[in-house]
């Protein structure tokens, strides 16, 4: 029993989505190449959709003028698209609605991705709210890819959701200073307060290397906890594991060396080999 149905048909107009996904999110793009062929282009559409949602929260210039309103308006546009079924001549929206219409992706999964970004804009008051945002957002992207590959088993999807969270944690460890410089603050208020920071303060100031290091340690701890939960269950089917492969990069980011003010070195052969090795082993 794999909890898998037939994958959704390929998405038309896929060349542009391949290009956009590779440019916007090279990590997920590379991992998506190992998805079943029938779901691969759907994964590219989902990467493009997630990129649009992420852009809505990375608005440092408009934040000074309108606060979170500009981002919330952009996210509401996507909510309206999903609710109305009107793509408004937007290529990504049209492809996303096509996936929904064919049953390739569940509406509530996409709503969760949007909600996660809205919560980030509103502010994440505590660890529980932050965990939900990470798992509904980054975790939801990987769940949507698994759904596009035909997987429906709730237990399998829950583990893939955790794997998406692991990737997001690792990405924050890797890129935290750069993420904060974009105007985003995807961290809970209680974690910030513990190191003497506030969300509004981060938008006008800069965290010290020691504060960044402490925040990264907390992220690593969360990633380890989620990894333990993932490994409690049996091995996932190969196609389901492929939907969670970004977790492999997240784990490497959690373990890698990063400086207080900069980011880690660019992806290399070792990262690609680690992803392929995990798929061959059937385990992260």
Buried (B, 14 or more C-beta within 10 A) or exposed (E): EBBBEEBBBEBEEBEEBBEBBBEBBEBBBBBBBBBBEBBBBBBBBBBBBBBBBBBBBBBEEBBEEEBBEBBBEBBEBBBEBBEEEEBEEBBBBBBBBBBBEBEBBBEEBBBBBBBBBBBBBEBBEEBEBBBBBBBBBBBBBBBBBBBBBBBEBEEBBBBBBBBBBBBBBBBBBBBBBEBBEBBBBBBBBBBBEEBEBBBEEBBEEEBBEEBBBBBBEBBBEBBEBBBEBBEEEEEBBEBBBBBBBBBBBBBBBBEBEBEBEEBBEEBEEEBBEBBBEBBEEEEB
